[in-house]
Amino acid sequence: MRRLFRLTGLAVACGLSLVLASSAPQAQRSLSPQKLEVDVREIAAFDPAKPENKRFGALEFRGGLVLSAKDRNFGGISGLHIFADGESFLAHSDRGFWIRGKFKLDADRVVAIEYAEIAPMRGPDGRTLLSRRWQDTEALATDGETFYVGVERRNQILRYRISAEGLEARGIPIQIPNGIRELPYNQGLEALAFVPKGMPLAGSLLAISERGLDQQGNILAFILGGQSPGTFTIKRTRNFEISDAAISPSGHLVILERYFRFLSGIHLRIRAIPLAEIKPNAVVDGPVLIEAGPSFEIDNMEALAITKNAAGETILTLMSDDNFNAFQRTILLRFAWPQ
C-alpha cells in the first residue's frame, strides 16, 4: 500500500510539476549558508524481495540511505558532485538551493551526512534564482575550478566560481548555441558533464536535453567548447528520458535515465556510452549497466556522480528528486562498476 501511495504521489508530481515549481517557498531567508541537519535511514537491500542479492546487471550494490531534514527547502535533488577526497560533496535542488556537506563513510557505504549547509543559489545580479523564477536547476558539472548549472525552463547554463566565492557565488550565463535555446519548454537541459584532460573531447562541456528530440525521435545533445563543438544525438529507447550524466574514469559518458507510467511505476536505467564515439552529427548508444523497476529501492533518480574508491573501483552515487512530495523520498544509492 505504501508503494501505491508513492506511485500515486509520483504521478501527481509528474503531471503537476509546473504547479509544484511555481509554488516553491517564497519566505525570506538569509542568503548566507545555513546549518542543515540531515537525518538518515539505511537502505540495506536494493531488492527487498531478495536482500541477499548484491549484483544487478553490471553493477554491485554498495548501500543506500533515505534522507530527510526539517528545512522545507531540502529535497528536489537534481545535481551532485563529489570532490576528490570522496567525502565532500556539493548538490543542488531544482528549486535553486545549494546543499553541501561530507559523507561519513564505512568502506563504500555512506552512513551519515555531516557538516551540511544549505544556501540559495544566486543569479548574475546577486538576487536568488528563486526570486528570478530561474529555480528549475536540473544539471551540474565542473571543470575542477568552475561549476556549471543548467536551468531547464530557461535553457541556459550558469557559471559559478564556488572554489573562490563559496555558496554565495553569482551565476553568470555562458554563451550557448541556438539549438539549446530552442529546446522545448520544461523538457530542455537536464544533464551536463565536463570531459577532463586525457580523454576524447577533453575540455568540452556536454549538454543533454531531457526530451528535446530530433526527427528520428532521438535525444538532442550538444558538445560545447573543446576541439569539436557541435550537436549529436543519443538513441532513445522505450520512452526513457535522461535525468543526469557523468564522465567515468574509463572514458564513458554514463547517463542516468528514468521512465514513469502510472500502471507500471517508476523505472531506472543507466547506460555507458564511449566518449570516443561522440562527435558532431553522430547517433550514439551504449550498453545498459542496470535497469530496475518499482519493486526495487528507487525513486525519481535525478543526480549522478562518479568517483574512485581507495581500491581503485569506480563508484556511482545516485540521488533522487522527491518533487517536495510527501509520498516520495530523497534517497541516496551507491553502486560499484567492476571493469
N, C-alpha and C positions, 0 to 999 in steps of 0.2 A: 504493500500500500504506500509506503514511504517513497518508493521509486516511482510509482504512478503519480504521486503529488509532484515529485521532482520534474517528471516529464511534462506534466500539465503546466507547471511554472515555467519551464523552458519554452514551451510552445507560446505561452503568453509573452515571454520576454522576446522571443524572436519576432513575433508578429507585431509587437508594440515597441520595438527598440527606439523608434523616434520619440515616442512619448516618454520612455524611461530616461533617455538622454536629456530631453528638454526639461525634465522635472528634477534635475540634479540640484543638490542642496545649494541654496543661494545665500545662506547666512555668512556674515562677515567673519573672518578669522585671520589670525596673524599670518603674514606672508613668510615669516621665518620658519625653519623646520621645527616641528613639534614632536615630542617623545610619543612613541606608539608602542603600546603593549599588545603583543600578538600571542594569542593562546593557540595551542596545537593539540591535535588528537591524532594518534598514529593510524595509518592505513597499513595493516600488517600483511594483507594479501591483495594482489591486483585482481585476482579472480576469486571472490569469496566462496564460490562453489567448490573450488579446488585449491585450497590455501597452500598445499604443498608445491604447486607449480611455480617455478621461477622464470622459466623460459617462455617467451611469447614472440613468435616469429624469429627475427634475428636479434632480438633484444633480451636482456636479463633484468628482471625487476629488482631494484635496489632500495625499495621503500617509498613511503609517501606519508603525507600529513594532510589533515583538514585544518585550515587556518581560519581564525576569527579574531575580531578586535571590536572594541566598543566605539571607536571613532567611526562615524557614519560615512566618512569618505574612504574608508578602507574597503577594497573589493574592486571588481571590474578589471582585474589584472590582464593587460594586453601586451606588455613588453617586458623582457627580462634580460639582464646582462650579469654574468658572474665574473668577477675580476680574477687575476692570475693566481691569487692565493687560494682560490677555490672556495672561499668562505664569504667574502664581502660581495654584496650584490646591490644592484640598482634596478628597480622596476618602476613601471608607471601604470596608472589606471586609464581607462578610456574616458574618464571624466576630468582628466587633466591634473593628476596629482602624482608627484614623485613619492616613491617609497624606497628607502634604503636601509640596510642593516647587515647583519652577519648570520650565516648559517652556523649553528652548532652541530658538528658532525660526529658521528660514530661510524668510522670507516667511511662508506659512501652514503650512509643514511643521514638525512637531516633530522635531527631530534628536537630542535628548538630554533626560534628566531630571536636573536639578541641585538641590543643596541639599535633598535628600529626607530626610524623617524619618518614623518610624512610632511610634505610641503606642496603647496600649489605650484604648478608649472606656469611660467611667465612667457609672455609674448615679447616682441621687439621693443615695445614701449614700457615694459615693466608691469603692465597690467596682467592679471591672471588670464590663462586661456579660458577658464570657466566664464569670466566676465565678458570675454570676446565671443563666446559661443564657439570656440575652437576646441572644445573639450573632447572631441571624438578622436583621441590619440591612440592609434592602433598598432604602431610599429616602432621598434627601437633597434639601433645598430651603432657601433662605434668603430673608429679607426685607431683607437688607443688613446687619443687626446680629445677628440671631439665626439659628441653623441648626436645622432640624427634621429629625429622623431617624425613619423608620418602622421599627418592629420587627415583622416579619411574623408570626411564630408567637405573639406576644403581642398582636397587633393593637392596638398603642398607638403614640403619637408622643411622642418626647422632644425637649425644647427645650434647645439648647446655646448659651451665650454665648461663642463662640470668640474674637471680637474682643477681649473683655475678659479672658478667663481662659485663652486658648490651648488646646492639646490636652488639658490637664488639667481642662477644664471638666466639670461634672457635668450629666448629662442629667435634666431634670425633666419628668415626664409632664404632658401638657396634657390639657384636657378634650376628650373626643371623643364623638360620638353613639353610641347603642347599635348602630346599623347597622354601624359599624366593628368593634365588639366581637364581633358575631355573624358576621363573615366566616369562611369555612371555614378550618380549621387548615392551615397551610403553603400556602394559596392566597389569603392575605389581602393586607394593604397591600404594594404593590410599587412604587408611584411617588408622589412628591409634587412639586408645583410651586406656587410663590408668585407671585401676579399683582401686578406692580408698578403704581405710580401711572400714571394716564393711559390705562389700558386697561379694557375691560369686566371686571367682577368685581374691580376693584382692591382690594387689601388682603385678598383671600381666599387661603386655602391649599387647593389642590385635592388630594385624596387618592384614589388609584385602586387598585383591587384587581387582583391577578393573574388570578384565576379565580373571584371571587365573582360569581355570575350572577343575573339576575332571572328571572322565569318565562318570558320570551321568549328566554332564552339570551344576553342582552347583559351587558356588564361593568359592575358596580356602581362608582360613583364618588361623591365627596362634595365639597360646597362648604362649607368651614369658615370661619367669620367673614365679614367683609365685610357688604354690604347685603342679600344674598340667599342665606343659607345653605340647604342642602337636599341632596337626592340627585338625581343624574342617571345616565344610563347611556350607555355608548359601544358602538356597534354592533359585534358580534363576527362576524367572517367567517373562514371556512376554518381555524378552530381556532387562530388566532394568539392568543398571550397577551401582555399588556402587561408590559414589564420596566422601563420608565422613562418619564419625561416631562419636558418643559421648556417655558418660555414663550419664543416668538420675538419679536424687535423688531417684527414685522409684526402682532402681536396674535393669534397662533395658539397653541393647545395642541398641541405636537408630541409624538407618542407613538412610542416605540420598542417594537417587537413582535418576538417570536420564535415559531418553530414547529419542533418536532422530532419526527421519527419515524425509527425505525431504518433503514427501507428507503429513505426519501427524504432523510435527513440533516437538518442544521440550516438554518433559513431566517431571514432578516432582513427586516423591513418597517418603514417609517416613514410615518406619516400626519400630516397637519396639519389640525387642527380649529379653525375660527374661534371665538375666545372669545365673540364676540357671540351665538353660537348656544347657548352653555351657560347653562342656567338650571334651577331645580328642576323635576324630572319630565320633562325633555327627554331624547330619544334622539338622540345626535349622531354624526356621521360626518364624514369629510373625505377629500380626495384622497390617493392614495398617492404619496409623493415618490420612494421607491426600494423595490425588492424584490430580494433576492439569495439564492441557494441555496448549496449546499456546494461548488460549483466556484469560488466567489469566496473572497477572503481574509477570512472571517468566523469567528467562534466563537460562544460563548454571550453575545451582546451584551446587557449589563445596565445600562450607565450612559450618560447623555446630558447634555451641557452645550451651551448655545448662546451665542455671543458675536458681536461685530462686529470685523472686522479694520480695519487702517488705511485701507483703501479704502472702508469702509462696507459691505462684503459680510457677509452672515450666514454664520457658520461653525458647523457641527455637529461636535462631538467625541464619539466613542463609545469606550467601553472595555468589555472583556469580563470575565466571571466564569469563571475556569478550573476552578472547583469543587475547587481544590487537587489536580487530577488531572494526572498526568504526560502523558496523551495529549491534553490541551488546552493552550491558550495564553492568556496575558494579552496582548491586543492593543489598540492604540490606532489609531483611524481618524479622518481628518478629511475633511469634505466642505464645499463652498460651496453655498449655496442661492441662485442668482440670482433676483431678484424684481423 
